[in-house]
Amino acid sequence: MERLVERLERAVERLETVCQGPGMCGDGSSPGVAQYVQAFDAILSGPVAEYINISKEVGGDVQKHAEMVHAGFMTERSLLVTASQHQQPSENVFSTLLKPISEQIQMVQNLREKNRGSKQFNHLSAVSESIPALGWVAMSPKPGPYVKEMTDAAMFYTNRILKEYKDVDKKQVDWVKAYLRIWTELQAYIKEYHTTGLTWSKTGPVATEGAKAPSTAPTGAAPPPPGPPPPPAPSHPSSGADDSATRSALFAQINRGEGITSGLRHVSDDMKTHKNPALKNQGGPIRSGPKPFTSPKPACSVNPSQKTSPKQPALLELEGKKWRVENQENATNLVISDTELKQVAYVFKCTNSTLQIKGKINSITLDNCKKLGLVFDDVVGIVEIINSRDIKVQVMGKVPTISINKTDGCHVYLSKNSLDCEIVSAKSSEMNVLIPTEGGDFTEFPVPEQFKTVWNGQKLVTTVTEIAG
């Protein structure tokens, strides 16, 4: 822990050094630094620095995450400096310049994936879901709305943090506010300086791979993994003019009114097959009409190495305190029986399978599963269903909370002992909760998906909208 504290302190000191330089924090004293780079430095010395300081106080995995987030922002600053001094390069060169940012994004997300059993998992998830917002530099023509979309993805987890610590730990609440403020100010920054995309210099040389500014990542940061590919190349600029000319010609023809038929050739009776059957028996090439229209396939921006990724092996094993059930297909008899209270289960990319977990376990997570049936006895924490489809969950004992997020089609069968379970859902559809009856059957109740919000003069009031069917 002392080593981590030292690393974060060095990172903060480096940031403070950057902001103490002439013209680096928006003072406009250095003509060599573009105005939008100075404005970005103001974000670094403001909300980003505040987030880092509070993360240091929170400690643990949150502190590690903050180091990586800070490195991502410093890497993005390096690209902004490059853009302020160079003209926009080709797509291939631009993708190379974007690679360090995508590497930092993946570092942040990998930390969450490697620490799913962390007590600070909600913090890690909030950051991981929103950190792709750093990729706004590759977005056009609406980078600002893209940042907002990524920020909204974190709200599910930040709301859980606020709910858990609202009246318990003010530091956690301050952490949420500081982190969300980063993206709020970044949206305002983009709106002012990069409304339709990253602004490049109009007078400098064209950027090359060697034009990258020196890395300003914190000392001691781990080397990042490879990042995602560049966005697809824009369409040829002349295509818009061609389409416009074609449409103009079409409208000119239509505006001729009845005169549009003047160029048609008259067909006499001896040329009509229904009045001259002999024409039907004549040989000759069969005319084929134009091929039916098919929508063009979207350009694929995936790296060649990712196009044909090998099938991952199926797993059902205990790794430390985590049961890993991964890549199972058509397995209808999966059973985990030797469980302990401190253990968690992580079920990933399982399809058309059934899993039974016996005994009492800490938590269960279903991620990217399809047509999966889960039966379990008791869970003392939470059952979380993410990015899945057609899921059936049956509770035999007790569970305090079931979370359904980004899932379509989910049936939850509760037991008599679990009727006090809280079910939290977001961005999901076709959810049903089945309640046991005295006769042993189940009564099905749909979870509302449509809501009505009105202003009552003082605040917004949201109610469930009932649809009669």
N, C-alpha and C positions, 0 to 999 in steps of 0.2 A: 504493500500500500504506500509506503514512503517513496518508493521509486516512481509510482504513478503520480504522486503529489508533486515530486520534483519535475516530472515531465510536463505536467500541466502548468506549473509555475514558469518553466522556461518558455512554454508556448505563449503565455500571457505577456511575459517580458518582451518576447519578440514582437508581439502585436503592438505593445506600447511603444517599442522602438520605432516601428514602422510609422505609427501615428504621430511621433514626435519629429519626424523628418519634415523638411520644408514642403508645404503644399500637399502633404499626404493625407490630411484629415479635413479637407474642405476649406482651408484658409485661403486658398487661391494665390498663395505667395510664390508658387513655382510655375512658370509658364510651360515647363516641360511635362507636366502632369495634366492630362485632360480633365475637364470639369466633371465628367461622369465617373472618372476613377476616384476623384476626390470625394464625390458624393457616396460612392461605394465604401470608401474608407470610413466615412461617418457611420455607416451601418456596422462596420467591423468594430469601431471603438465605442459604439452605443449598445444596441440590443445584443449583438453577438458576444461582446465582452461581458455584459450582464449575465447572459445565459451561461457562459463559461464559469464565472465566479460562483453562481448559485449551484451549478453542477458539481463544482469542487466541494462545496459544503455538503451536498447530498452524498457524494462519494460513490464508491462501488462501480457497478457497470455504467451508471449514468455519467460518471466522471470520464471513464474510458471513451464513451460515445462522444462526449463533448470535445475531446481531443481530435477525434476523427472528423467531426463536423467542422471544427475550426480549420483543420487542414484542407477540407473541401472548399471553404470560403476563400482561403488564401490562394488555392490553386485557381479558383475562378477569377480572383483579382489579377493573377498573372495573365490570364487570357484577355481580360479587359484592357490591360496595359498594351498587350500585343495589338488588339483591335484599334486602340486609339492612335497607334503609330504606323499602321499598315492598312493597305487596301484589302478588300475581301478576296480571299484566295479561291482556288477551285475546291470542289466538294471533297476530293481525296485529301488535299492538304488540310482542309477545315476539320475533317474527321480525325486526322492525326492530332490537331490542336485540342480537340474535344476529349481525347482519350484520357488524359490525367484526371479530368473532372469525373468522368464515368467510373474510373478506377476508385476514386474516393467514395463515390456513391455506393459502390458494391462493398467496399470495406465496412461502411456503416451498416448496411443491410446484413452482411455476413455475421457481424457481432450479435445481432438479434437472433439469427437462426441458430447460432452456436450456444445460446444461453436462454433457451425456452423455459428452463426451470428456474430462472432468476426471479427473485422477489421483486425486482424492478422491471419485470417483463412489460408492463404497460408503458413505462417510460421508453424502453427500447423500441417498442412497437410504434409509439407515437412519432419518434424520430425517423424510424425506418420507412414508415408509410409516407412521410412528407419530404424526405431528403431528395427524392428525384426532382424536386423543384429547382435544384441547382442546374438542371438541364435546360432551363429556360433559354440559355444562350443559343441552343440549337433549334428553338421553336420560332416559327414564323407562319402567319402574321400576327398571332395573338399570344405572346409570351406571358403577359400579365394574367389572363384567365387561366393559363396552364398552372401558374404558381398557386392560384387560389384553389384550383381543383386538387392539387397535391396537399394543400393545407387542410382542406375539408376531409381528406382521407385520414388525417391524424385525429380528427375531432372525436371519433369513437373512443379512442384510448385516452385522450386528455380528459374527456368527460368522466371516464372511470377513475382517473387519478383524483379529479376534483371531488367526486362522490366519496371516495375512500378517505381522503385527507382533509376535507373541507373544514371540519371542526376539530381536527386532530393535530395537524402539522402545517403551519402557515408556510413553511419553507417550500413544501411540495407545491402548494398553490402558487407561490411566487415563481417557481420553476416553470410551471405551465404558462403563466402569463408572459414571462421573459422569452420563452421559446416561440410562442405564437406571434409575439411582437416582431421577431426577426422577419417572418414571412409577410406580415402586414406592411412593414416598412419597405421590404423588397418589392412588393407589388407597386407601392407608390413610386419607388425609384424607377422601376421599369416603365411605368406610365409616363414619366417625365423625360427619360433619356433614351429608352429603347422601345417605343410604342409598338412598332411592327416587327421588331427583331433586333438582334445585336447591331449596334451602330459601328461602322468601320470608318477609318480615315479616308478622305477623298484625295489626299495629296501625297501620302507616303508611298513607299514601295509596296508591291503586292506581297502579302505574307507568305512565308515558306515554312517548312518544318523546322528549319533552323532559327526562325524568328521568334520562337517561344521565349517568353521572359523567364528569368531564373526562378526556380522553384522556391516558394516561401512556406513550405509545409513545416510544421513544428519539428524541432530536433528530436530524434528518437522515434519518429513515427515508423510503423512497419511498412515494408514495401507493398504497394497495392496490387490486387489481382487485375487481369485484363478486363476492359470495360466493354460496353455495348457499342454497336456500329453506328455510323453517322446516319442522319435522316435521309430519306430518298431524295434524289436530285430533282430540282424543280423542272417543270415542263419547259419546252423550248419557247422562248418569248414570242416567236412569230406565229405560234399556233393560235393565239388569241385573235390576231389580225385575220388569219385565214378563216376562222370560224365566223368572224364578224362579216367578212365579205360573202360567205356562203349564205348566211342568214339574210343579208341585204338583197341578194339575188332572188332568194325564195320569196321574200315579201314583195318584191317588184313584180314577180310573176302573178302572185295572188291578187295584187291590186289592179290587174288588167281586167278583172271582172269576167264578163261573158266572152271577151276576146281571147281568154286563155285557151279555148278549144279550137281556135282557128287553125292551129298547126296540126291537128289530128287528121290522119288519112282515112278516107271512107272505105269500108269493107263491103264488097259486093256479095250477093247471095252465093255465087259460085266459089267464094272463098270461105264460106261458113261450113263447118263440119256437120252441123245438125241438119243442113239442107243439101249437103253433098257428101253422102256416106263414103264415097270412094276415097276421099281424103284421109279417112281413118286408117285405111289399109296400106297406104303408101309408106314405104320404108324411109330411111334417112336418120340422121342423127337426132337423138332426143335432146331437146333444149332443156337445159337445167337453169333454173332461176338463180338469182343471187343467194348466197348462203345466208341463213338466218343470223340476225345480230346476236353476238355473244359479248357479254361485258368483259372488258379486259381484266386480266388478273393483276391484282395490285403488285407494285414493285416490292420485292422482298429485300429487306435491309438487314437480314440476319447474316452473321458471319458464316462462311462456308463450313467451318468446323462445327457450327451449331445446327446445320440443316439436317444432317443425318446422325444425330446423336444416338449411340448404342442404347439398347434397352437396359435399364438399370435392374440389378438383381433384387429379387424379393427378400425382404428381411422380416424376421420376428425374433428379436433378441433384446436382452437387458444390457444396457450400456450405462454403467454407473447406477444412477437412480432413475434412469429413463428407459421405459419400454419403447423400442422402435419397431413399428409395424409399417413397412414401406413397400410400395410397388407390388402389392398382392393383387392378383387377377383370378376371378372365378374360384376363390377359396371360400368354401362355405362352412368350414369347421375350425376356424382360428380361435384358439382359447388361450387366455393368460390366467393362470390359476395361482401361481406362487407370488402373491402381491404383498406389499407392505405399505403402511400409511404414508411413508415419506416418498414413495415412488410416484412418477407421473407417466402417462402414456401419450405418445405422439404418433398419430396415424396419418400417413402421407401417401397420396396418389394410389389409393386402393380402389379397385373397381369391381363391381358385381361380387362382393364378398360379404361375409358375416363374421363379426368378431364378438366374442364373449369375454368379459373381464370379471373374474370372481374375486370376492373379498373386498377390502376397503383400500382405496387408492386416493392420492392427493388431488390429481386433476387429469383430465383427458382432453386432447386436442385432435380434431379431425380437420385436415388441411388438404384441399384439392382432391377430394374423394368423390366418386360417382357410384350411385346404386349400392350404397353400403348400409348394412344393418349392424347396429351396435347395441349390445345388451350388457348391462353392468349392475353390480350390486349396490355399492355405496361409494360416493365421492365426497370428500370433505371440502373441496375447493370449488372448482368450476369445470363444466363441460363446455368446450368452445368448438363451434363449427364454423369454418372459414372457407370461402371460395369453393364450395361444394355443390352437388346437385343430387337430388333424389336420395335423401338420407332418412333412415328410420332409426330412432333412438328409443330404447325401452329401459325405464328405470325400475329395478326390482326392489331397491331399498330406498335410500335418501340421497338427495343432491340439493345444495342450497341455490345454485345459479346455473342456468343454461344460457349461453350466448350464441346467437345465430347472426353471422355477418357475411354479406355477399354470397348468399346461398339461395338457390331456387329449388323448392320442393323439399320440405322437411316435416316429418311426422314425429311428434314426441309423445310417447306413451308413459304417463306417470303412474306410480303406484299410490296406494292409499297413504303411505308414509311420506310421500314427496309432494303432496298437494300444496304445500307452502313454498314450493320452488319459485324463484324469480326467473322469468324468461325475458331476456333482453335481445332485441332484434334491430338490425340496421341494414339497409340496402338489400333486403331479401324479399322473396315472394313465395306464395303457395305454402304457407306455414300453417300447421294444424296441431293442436294439443288435444290428446285423447285422455279423458278422465274415466277411471274405473267406476262401474256401477255395482250395486249390491248383488246383482245376478251374475257378476263375473265378466260382463261385456264392457265395452268402452263407448262413451259418448264423445263425438268429435266436435271440437270448437275451433273455428278458424281464427288465426291471429290477424288483427286489422292491418291493412296495408295502405289504406287511403285515409287522409286526414283533412280536416277543414280548419283554417286559421283565420281569425277575425281580430280586428282592433277594437277593444272595448272602451277606448278613450284614454286608457292609462297604460295598457300593455297588450301584447299579443296573446290570444287565448286559442289553444288548439284542442280540438275534439275529434273523436273518431267519426268518420262518415259511414253511415249504414247504407248499403246498397241492396234494395229489394230485388230478389231474383226469382 
